[in-house]
Amino acid sequence: MINITLPDGSVRQYEKGTTAMQIAQSISDGLARNVLAAEVNGEVWDSSRSIEEDSAVKLLTWNDEKGKSTFWHSSAHLLAEALEALYPGIKFGIGPAIETGFYYDVDFGDREFSSDDFKQIEDKMIELAKQKEIFERKAVSKADALAYFEEKGDEYKLDLIKDLEDGKITFYSQGNFTDLCRGPHIPNTSFIKAVKLTNVAGAYWRGDETRKQLTRIYGVTFPKASELTEYLKFIEEAKKRDHRKLGKELELFAFSEKVGMGLPLWLPKGTALRQKLQDFLQKAQIKAGYEPVITPHIGHKQLYITSGHYEKYGADSFQPIKTPVDGEEFLLKPMNCPHHCEIYKTKPRSYKELPVRFAEFGTVYRYEQSGELHGLTRVRGFTQDDAHLFCRPDQVKEEFKKVIDLVLYVFGALGFDDFTAQVSLRDPENKTKYIGSDENWALAEAAIIESAAEKGLPTVVEYGEAAFYGPKLDFMVKDALGRKWQLGTIQVDYNLPERFELEYTGSDNMKHRPVMIHRAPFGSLERFVAVLIEHCGGQFPLWLAPEQFIVLPVSEKYEEYAQKLLESLNNSDIRGLIDLRDEKVGRKIRDAEVKKMPYMVIVGEKEMESGTISVRKHGGVDLGSITPEEFKDLLIKEITV
């Protein structure tokens, strides 16, 4: 017999070789009908896989993130089976689950493929799903795996197998389809009741622009048809809120092929929005003891060799800039932290003056592949609200908690109140990706975990998500549509101070290494603005809105009255404009609504004679007739943060 520990802490005994599905059946038939997979000692398994030793087991359903991921991974296999049935001879790359469903990379050869083909594939997937095909796992030798895909003529699978270790290779089969796969999978295809293919795009094999471009087909599936209906409504709302669409409509930012892909141009209204965010954080930072600094957009290559950034990212980033001096090379700045280390070193430091806090809205440049670029959320040039704190080891936790307070203040002011703090640690199985000693990593990880606990933050732990120089606390924020975004981040770093030989003189008159804290509450202004646009649907909090009101004169007879009103409000630091177009006021109101203007001020004969204004709020709310002073007080009260 083996002991099975369930999530509630209870322990049950089962025969050796029992499966998770059998455990579910022993609890209730209803639970068993909903089990998709199981987490066994922290690893996700097929529910049909035998458990041979004492284990902690969590049964996974659609309501569990890992259960949903397993469902979508199995759906990718179902998509591949349907494609192979409809397009014999096609070849497959990879087909993982992603946060919003799944995709599969496919080589169609000479065949044309477009979204017009989606309906036929969706129908075939449902047809196959109804056949209740079982997902069967089989361990295979490397030689057999190579032989299978050589016979099939699928060079992409052969390329993947070359990197795999013999003895750890598995195939999964369902129906007439067999794939190279680690798994796990749902019990059978009948769990999949609703299918929607959502997009088709190009994707270079293994992300390498020198290799063939495959067709990437995206999809999503559900265990109930009603959930697909709800999802389609969600997609329509997401399209309305797309920051690329609203950014164009609201004249916030643009891109130019002549300037370069992934390099945003901030238009006047977008610049005003961005500047308000920057001013807001700058004020909070100075109050918290940060000192603003400015560093160049480039740095000597040796700077990034010292920091370790060149070794980790140099080959995949913008290439060095050569000068007329033989052998002299510079790089576009990929990170601000090496520059801040050099600022710290400009003079001797004493333990009495620590912590030192340097803050910069520093623009950095990283080469992202063209297929990965996406509006403002994935760009090649972006501005980080970066700061680096240099402190004594005994100050780390206190400083870390103060940064948490600053991040929470920023989120609160902008309406991001649904978030989780992700503790991002090293991958314990692959430490070669990181720099620094195990001792320093242990100290840094402990500081983050203890600080988050003491602040009472809801946290999850993710291994393998740390920066190469230290662990992080990443803030995963949910927007108004329930989508998760990684925004603010705080990192503890014992390694860069060593690499840059940073020092301070301690109370013992000896030299010591400071500890470095990296932090960015916004993350990057570009990404933050994109998320903010989609979160509020372009209807920004009044204090952030580039234009807070618009004056709409009924005809040119009332333009002088409108101009005086505009000047009075602008003099009170309230931002607005006037619509002097020769259009009917109804048209002006409709256009102002499209532009998501927070307030519309209508002035005509009645208003001019009585010295009042008629006010409408965005969304059609009529505030009636009030005096300009009452309107000014209303706006000032709403603007105050």
C-alpha positions in Angstrom: 0.0 0.0 0.0 1.0 3.6 -0.6 0.0 6.8 1.3 -1.6 9.5 -0.8 -1.7 13.0 0.8 -4.5 15.2 -0.6 -4.5 19.0 -0.6 -6.6 19.3 2.6 -3.9 17.4 4.4 -5.8 14.1 4.7 -4.0 10.9 4.0 -5.6 7.9 2.3 -4.1 4.5 1.6 -4.2 2.9 -1.9 -2.6 -0.1 -3.6 0.7 0.6 -5.3 0.1 1.4 -8.9 -3.1 3.3 -8.3 -3.9 6.1 -10.7 -5.2 9.6 -10.0 -8.4 8.7 -11.8 -9.0 5.8 -9.4 -8.3 8.1 -6.5 -10.9 10.5 -7.9 -13.4 7.7 -8.3 -12.9 6.6 -4.7 -13.9 10.1 -3.6 -16.9 10.6 -5.9 -18.1 9.8 -9.4 -18.9 13.5 -10.0 -15.3 14.5 -9.2 -14.0 11.7 -11.5 -16.1 13.0 -14.4 -14.3 16.3 -14.1 -10.7 15.3 -13.5 -8.4 16.3 -16.4 -5.0 15.5 -14.9 -3.2 15.3 -11.5 -0.4 17.1 -9.8 1.8 14.4 -8.3 4.6 15.7 -6.0 4.5 19.0 -7.8 4.6 17.5 -11.3 1.6 17.3 -13.6 0.7 13.7 -14.7 -1.9 12.0 -16.8 -4.7 10.9 -14.6 -4.2 7.3 -15.9 -0.5 7.1 -14.9 0.3 4.7 -12.1 1.6 6.1 -8.8 4.2 3.8 -7.3 5.2 5.5 -4.1 3.9 7.7 -1.2 2.9 10.9 -2.9 1.1 14.3 -2.5 -1.7 14.4 -5.1 -3.9 17.2 -6.3 -6.6 16.3 -8.7 -6.8 18.9 -11.5 -10.1 20.1 -13.2 -11.0 22.9 -15.6 -11.0 25.3 -12.6 -7.3 24.7 -12.0 -4.8 26.6 -14.1 -2.7 23.5 -14.7 -5.8 21.5 -15.5 -6.8 24.1 -18.1 -3.3 24.1 -19.5 -3.5 20.3 -19.9 -6.9 20.6 -21.6 -5.5 23.1 -24.1 -2.3 21.1 -24.7 -4.5 18.1 -25.6 -6.6 20.4 -27.8 -3.4 21.3 -29.8 -2.9 17.6 -30.4 -6.6 17.3 -31.6 -6.0 20.3 -33.9 -2.9 18.5 -35.4 -4.9 15.3 -35.8 -7.7 17.2 -37.7 -5.1 19.0 -39.9 -3.3 15.7 -40.8 -6.7 14.2 -41.7 -7.6 17.2 -43.9 -4.1 17.9 -45.3 -2.2 14.6 -45.7 1.6 15.0 -45.7 1.8 18.2 -43.8 4.6 18.6 -41.2 4.4 19.8 -37.6 6.6 21.9 -35.4 5.5 22.5 -31.8 2.0 22.8 -30.3 2.0 24.1 -26.7 -0.7 25.4 -24.5 -0.5 29.2 -23.9 -2.3 31.5 -21.5 -5.3 32.0 -23.8 -5.5 28.6 -25.4 -3.0 26.9 -27.7 -1.3 27.0 -31.1 0.4 24.6 -33.5 3.2 25.5 -35.9 2.6 23.8 -39.2 4.4 23.4 -42.6 1.7 23.2 -45.3 4.3 22.9 -48.0 2.9 24.4 -51.2 -0.7 24.6 -50.0 -2.4 27.9 -49.4 -3.9 28.3 -46.0 -5.9 31.2 -44.4 -8.6 31.8 -41.8 -11.2 30.9 -44.4 -10.2 27.3 -43.7 -11.0 27.5 -40.0 -14.6 26.3 -40.1 -13.7 23.1 -41.8 -11.0 22.3 -39.3 -13.2 23.2 -36.3 -15.9 20.8 -37.6 -13.3 18.1 -38.0 -12.0 18.7 -34.4 -15.5 18.3 -33.0 -16.1 15.2 -35.1 -12.9 13.6 -33.7 -13.6 14.8 -30.1 -16.9 13.0 -30.1 -15.1 9.7 -30.9 -13.8 9.7 -27.3 -10.2 9.0 -28.5 -8.0 8.0 -25.6 -4.6 9.8 -25.1 -2.1 7.0 -24.8 1.5 7.6 -23.5 4.4 5.4 -24.7 8.1 5.6 -23.8 10.3 5.2 -26.8 14.1 5.0 -27.4 15.8 7.8 -29.2 16.6 5.5 -32.1 13.0 4.4 -32.4 11.8 8.0 -32.2 14.2 9.1 -35.0 13.2 6.1 -37.1 9.4 6.9 -36.7 9.8 10.5 -37.9 12.3 9.7 -40.6 9.8 7.4 -42.1 7.1 10.0 -41.7 9.4 12.6 -43.3 9.0 15.3 -40.5 12.3 17.1 -40.2 11.0 19.4 -37.5 10.3 16.5 -35.1 13.7 15.1 -36.0 15.3 18.4 -35.1 13.6 18.4 -31.7 14.6 14.8 -31.0 18.3 15.5 -31.5 18.3 17.6 -28.4 16.5 15.0 -26.2 18.2 12.5 -23.9 17.7 8.8 -24.6 15.5 7.2 -22.1 13.4 10.3 -21.5 11.4 10.4 -24.8 7.7 9.8 -24.9 5.1 9.7 -27.7 1.4 10.3 -27.2 -1.2 8.9 -29.6 -4.9 9.5 -30.0 -7.0 8.1 -32.9 -4.7 7.9 -35.9 -2.3 10.7 -34.7 1.0 10.2 -32.9 3.2 13.0 -31.7 6.4 13.6 -29.9 5.3 14.9 -26.5 6.2 15.0 -22.8 2.5 15.3 -21.9 0.5 15.2 -19.8 -2.9 15.0 -21.5 -6.6 14.8 -20.6 -8.1 11.2 -20.4 -9.8 11.4 -23.8 -11.0 13.8 -26.5 -14.7 13.8 -25.4 -14.0 16.4 -22.7 -13.6 18.9 -25.6 -17.1 20.2 -26.4 -16.4 23.6 -28.1 -13.7 24.8 -30.5 -12.7 28.1 -31.9 -9.7 28.8 -34.1 -8.8 32.4 -33.4 -5.8 33.5 -35.6 -3.2 32.5 -38.1 0.3 34.0 -38.2 3.8 33.3 -39.4 6.5 31.9 -37.1 10.1 31.1 -37.9 11.1 27.5 -36.9 12.7 27.7 -33.4 12.4 31.5 -33.5 15.3 31.7 -36.0 14.7 34.2 -38.8 17.2 32.3 -41.0 15.0 29.2 -40.9 11.7 28.4 -42.6 8.6 30.3 -41.7 5.8 28.0 -40.5 2.1 28.7 -40.2 1.1 29.2 -36.6 -2.6 28.4 -36.0 -4.1 29.7 -32.7 -7.2 28.2 -31.1 -9.1 27.9 -27.9 -11.4 25.1 -26.6 -13.9 24.6 -23.8 -15.6 21.8 -21.9 -19.0 23.6 -22.4 -20.5 25.3 -25.4 -21.8 28.1 -23.2 -18.2 29.0 -22.2 -17.3 29.5 -25.8 -20.2 31.9 -26.2 -18.9 33.9 -23.2 -15.4 33.8 -24.6 -16.5 35.2 -27.9 -18.2 38.1 -26.1 -15.0 38.7 -24.2 -13.0 38.7 -27.5 -15.3 41.4 -28.9 -14.9 43.5 -25.8 -11.1 43.0 -26.0 -11.1 44.2 -29.6 -12.9 47.4 -28.6 -10.2 47.9 -25.9 -7.2 47.0 -28.1 -4.6 49.6 -27.2 -3.4 49.7 -30.9 -6.9 50.6 -32.1 -7.5 53.1 -29.3 -4.0 54.5 -29.5 -4.7 55.5 -33.1 -8.3 56.8 -32.5 -7.2 58.8 -29.5 -4.0 60.0 -31.3 -1.6 58.8 -28.5 1.2 57.0 -30.5 2.1 55.8 -33.9 4.7 53.6 -35.7 6.7 54.4 -38.8 8.4 51.8 -41.0 11.0 54.5 -41.9 11.8 55.0 -38.2 11.9 51.3 -37.6 9.7 48.4 -36.4 9.1 48.4 -32.6 10.1 52.0 -32.1 7.1 54.0 -31.0 6.5 57.6 -31.8 4.6 59.4 -29.0 2.2 62.0 -30.4 1.3 65.1 -28.4 -1.6 63.6 -26.5 0.3 60.4 -25.7 3.2 62.5 -24.6 1.0 64.4 -22.2 -0.4 61.2 -20.8 3.1 59.7 -20.4 4.5 62.9 -18.8 1.7 62.9 -16.2 2.5 59.3 -15.3 6.2 60.2 -15.1 5.5 63.3 -13.0 3.3 61.3 -10.6 6.0 58.7 -9.9 8.8 61.3 -9.8 7.0 63.2 -7.1 6.4 60.0 -5.1 10.0 58.9 -5.6 11.6 62.1 -4.4 9.3 62.0 -1.4 10.6 58.5 -0.7 14.3 59.6 -0.8 15.2 58.8 -4.4 17.7 61.0 -6.3 17.0 61.5 -10.0 19.9 60.7 -12.4 20.4 60.6 -16.2 22.6 58.3 -18.1 23.5 58.0 -21.9 21.7 55.9 -24.4 24.9 54.0 -25.2 27.7 52.5 -23.3 31.1 51.0 -23.9 30.9 47.3 -24.7 33.2 46.5 -21.7 30.5 48.0 -19.4 28.1 45.2 -20.4 30.8 42.6 -20.4 31.4 43.5 -16.8 27.7 43.4 -15.9 27.2 40.0 -17.7 24.5 41.4 -20.0 26.7 41.0 -23.1 27.4 37.3 -22.4 23.7 36.6 -21.7 22.0 38.8 -24.4 24.7 40.2 -26.7 24.3 37.7 -29.6 20.5 38.3 -29.7 20.5 42.1 -29.2 21.5 45.1 -31.3 25.1 44.6 -32.5 28.0 46.8 -31.4 28.5 50.3 -32.7 32.0 50.8 -34.1 33.9 54.1 -33.8 36.7 55.4 -36.0 39.1 54.1 -33.3 40.2 50.6 -34.1 38.6 48.0 -31.7 36.5 50.6 -29.9 32.8 49.4 -29.6 29.7 50.7 -28.0 26.3 49.2 -27.4 22.8 50.7 -27.4 21.9 50.6 -23.7 20.0 47.4 -22.9 19.8 48.0 -19.1 20.2 51.0 -16.8 21.7 49.2 -13.9 25.4 49.0 -15.1 25.4 52.8 -15.5 23.9 53.3 -12.0 26.7 51.1 -10.6 29.2 53.4 -12.2 27.4 56.5 -10.7 27.7 54.8 -7.3 31.4 54.4 -7.8 32.0 58.1 -8.5 33.0 58.7 -4.8 33.8 56.8 -1.6 30.7 55.7 0.3 30.2 55.3 4.0 27.7 53.0 5.8 26.2 56.2 7.3 25.0 57.4 3.8 23.4 54.1 2.8 20.9 53.4 1.4 21.6 55.4 -1.8 18.7 55.4 -4.2 19.2 56.4 -7.8 16.1 56.8 -10.1 15.9 57.3 -13.8 13.3 57.2 -16.6 15.9 55.6 -18.8 15.3 54.5 -22.4 16.8 51.1 -23.3 17.0 49.1 -26.5 16.6 45.4 -27.0 16.3 43.6 -30.3 13.0 41.7 -30.5 12.3 39.6 -33.5 9.8 41.2 -35.8 7.2 38.4 -35.3 7.2 39.1 -31.5 6.5 42.8 -31.8 3.1 43.8 -30.6 1.9 47.4 -30.3 3.4 49.0 -27.1 3.5 45.7 -25.2 6.5 44.4 -27.1 8.9 47.0 -28.6 12.5 47.5 -29.4 13.0 50.8 -27.6 11.2 51.5 -24.2 11.6 53.6 -21.2 11.9 52.0 -17.8 10.9 53.8 -14.6 14.1 52.3 -13.2 15.7 52.8 -9.8 18.6 51.1 -8.1 19.0 51.1 -4.3 22.4 50.4 -2.8 22.1 49.4 0.8 23.8 47.5 3.7 22.8 43.8 4.1 20.9 44.7 7.3 18.8 47.2 5.4 17.7 44.9 2.5 14.3 43.8 4.0 13.3 47.2 5.2 14.1 48.8 1.8 12.4 46.0 -0.1 9.2 46.5 1.9 9.3 50.3 1.2 9.5 49.5 -2.5 6.5 47.2 -2.1 4.6 50.2 -0.5 5.5 52.4 -3.5 4.3 49.8 -6.0 1.0 49.4 -4.1 0.6 53.2 -4.1 1.0 53.4 -7.9 -1.4 50.5 -8.5 -4.0 52.0 -6.1 -3.9 55.4 -7.8 -4.5 53.8 -11.2 -7.2 51.3 -10.2 -5.2 48.1 -10.4 -6.5 46.5 -7.3 -6.5 42.8 -8.5 -3.0 41.4 -8.5 -0.8 38.6 -7.3 2.9 38.9 -6.4 4.9 36.3 -8.1 8.1 35.2 -6.4 10.4 34.5 -9.4 13.3 32.2 -8.4 16.2 30.3 -10.1 15.6 27.1 -12.0 17.1 24.7 -9.5 17.7 22.2 -12.4 19.7 24.6 -14.5 21.8 27.1 -12.5 24.1 27.7 -15.5 21.7 30.4 -16.7 22.5 32.5 -13.7 25.5 34.3 -12.2 26.7 34.4 -8.6 27.2 32.0 -5.7 24.5 29.7 -4.2 25.0 31.6 -0.9 24.2 35.0 -2.4 21.1 33.5 -4.2 19.9 32.0 -0.9 20.2 35.4 0.8 18.4 37.2 -2.0 15.6 34.7 -2.3 15.0 34.7 1.5 14.8 38.5 1.6 12.1 38.5 -1.1 10.0 35.7 0.4 10.2 37.2 4.0 9.4 40.7 2.8 6.4 39.7 0.8 5.1 37.6 3.8 5.6 40.5 6.2 3.6 42.8 3.9 0.8 40.2 3.6 1.0 40.0 -0.1 -0.8 37.1 -1.9 2.1 35.3 -3.6 2.8 32.4 -5.9 6.3 30.9 -6.5 7.6 30.3 -10.0 10.9 28.6 -10.6 13.1 29.6 -13.6 11.6 33.1 -13.8 14.4 34.9 -12.0 16.7 37.5 -13.7 20.1 36.1 -14.5 21.6 38.1 -11.6 19.0 37.7 -9.0 15.5 36.7 -7.9 12.5 38.9 -8.4 9.1 39.8 -7.0 6.9 40.4 -10.1 3.5 41.9 -9.8 0.9 40.1 -12.0 -2.0 42.5 -12.5 -5.5 41.6 -13.7 -7.2 44.1 -15.9 -10.9 44.9 -16.3 -11.3 41.8 -18.5 -9.5 39.5 -16.1 -6.4 39.2 -18.2 -3.0 38.9 -16.4 -0.1 41.3 -17.1 3.3 41.4 -15.6 3.9 45.1 -14.6 5.9 46.2 -11.6 9.0 44.3 -10.6 11.5 44.3 -7.6 14.8 42.4 -7.6 17.4 41.7 -5.0 21.0 41.5 -6.4 24.2 40.5 -4.6 26.0 39.8 -7.9 26.4 43.1 -9.8 28.0 44.8 -6.7 30.6 42.1 -6.8 31.1 42.3 -10.6 31.5 46.1 -10.4 33.5 45.9 -7.1 31.2 48.3 -5.3 32.2 49.1 -1.8 31.3 51.2 1.3 33.3 51.7 4.5 31.5 50.1 7.4 31.4 51.1 11.1 34.4 48.8 11.6 36.4 51.0 9.1 36.6 48.0 6.8 35.4 47.8 3.1 32.1 45.9 2.5 29.9 45.1 -0.5 26.5 46.8 -0.7 23.4 44.9 -1.8 21.6 46.2 -4.8 17.8 46.4 -5.2 16.4 46.9 -8.7 12.8 48.2 -9.0 10.4 49.5 -11.6 6.7 50.0 -10.5 5.5 50.6 -14.0 8.0 48.1 -15.6 8.2 50.2 -18.8 6.1 53.2 -19.7 5.2 51.7 -23.0 3.9 48.5 -21.7 2.2 50.2 -18.7 0.4 52.7 -21.0 -0.8 49.8 -23.2 -2.2 47.9 -20.3 -3.8 51.1 -18.8 -5.5 51.8 -22.2 -7.0 48.3 -22.3 -7.9 48.3 -18.6 -9.9 51.5 -18.8 -10.9 51.2 -22.4 -9.3 54.6 -23.2 -11.3 56.3 -20.5 -8.4 57.4 -18.3 -8.8 58.7 -14.8 -9.4 62.4 -15.1 -6.0 63.4 -13.6 -4.3 61.4 -16.4 -6.5 62.3 -19.4 -4.5 64.3 -22.0 -7.6 66.5 -22.4 -10.0 66.8 -19.5 -12.8 68.7 -21.2 -13.9 70.2 -24.5 -16.0 73.3 -25.1 -18.6 73.1 -27.8 -20.1 76.4 -28.9 -23.5 76.0 -30.6 -22.5 78.5 -33.3 -19.7 81.1 -34.0 -21.8 83.8 -32.1 -20.8 82.1 -28.8 -17.1 81.4 -29.6 -15.8 84.5 -27.7 -17.7 83.3 -24.6 -16.3 79.8 -25.1 -12.7 81.1 -25.5 -12.9 83.0 -22.2 -14.2 79.9 -20.5 -11.4 77.8 -21.9 -8.8 80.3 -20.8 -10.2 80.4 -17.3 -10.1 76.7 -16.9 -6.7 76.3 -18.5 -5.4 79.0 -16.0 -6.5 76.7 -13.2 -4.3 73.9 -14.6 -7.3 72.1 -16.1 -6.5 70.8 -19.6 -9.0 71.3 -22.4 -9.7 72.6 -25.9 -12.5 74.1 -28.0 -14.2 72.7 -31.0 -14.6 75.6 -33.5 -15.6 73.5 -36.5 -18.6 74.6 -38.5 -20.7 71.6 -37.4 -24.0 71.1 -35.6 -23.5 70.6 -31.9 -25.0 67.1 -32.1 -22.1 66.1 -34.4 -19.6 67.7 -32.1 -21.0 65.8 -29.1 -20.8 62.5 -31.0 -17.2 63.1 -32.1 -16.3 64.0 -28.5 -17.8 60.8 -27.3 -15.7 58.8 -29.8 -12.6 60.6 -28.6 -13.6 59.6 -25.0 -13.5 63.2 -23.9 -14.2 63.2 -20.1 -16.4 66.3 -20.1 -18.3 68.2 -22.8 -19.2 71.9 -22.1 -22.0 73.2 -24.4 -22.5 77.0 -24.6 -25.2 78.8 -26.5 -27.5 81.8 -26.1 -29.1 80.6 -22.9 -25.7 79.9 -21.3 -24.1 83.2 -22.4 -27.0 85.3 -21.1 -27.1 83.5 -17.7 -23.3 83.1 -17.3 -23.6 79.4 -17.0 -22.6 76.3 -19.0 -24.4 73.0 -19.9 -22.2 70.0 -19.0 -22.3 66.4 -20.3 -20.1 63.6 -19.0 -18.6 60.9 -21.3 -21.2 58.1 -21.7 -24.2 60.4 -22.1 -24.6 61.6 -18.5 -26.2 65.0 -18.5 -25.1 67.2 -15.5 -27.4 70.0 -16.5 -26.7 73.7 -16.2 -24.0 74.9 -13.7 -21.7 77.9 -13.3 -18.1 77.8 -14.6 -16.9 78.0 -11.0 -19.0 75.0 -10.0 -17.6 73.1 -13.0 -14.0 74.1 -12.0 -14.5 72.9 -8.5 -16.0 69.6 -9.8 -13.0 68.9 -11.9 -10.4 69.9 -9.3 -12.0 67.6 -6.8 -12.0 64.6 -9.3 -8.4 65.4 -10.5 -6.9 65.3 -7.0 -4.9 62.1 -6.5 
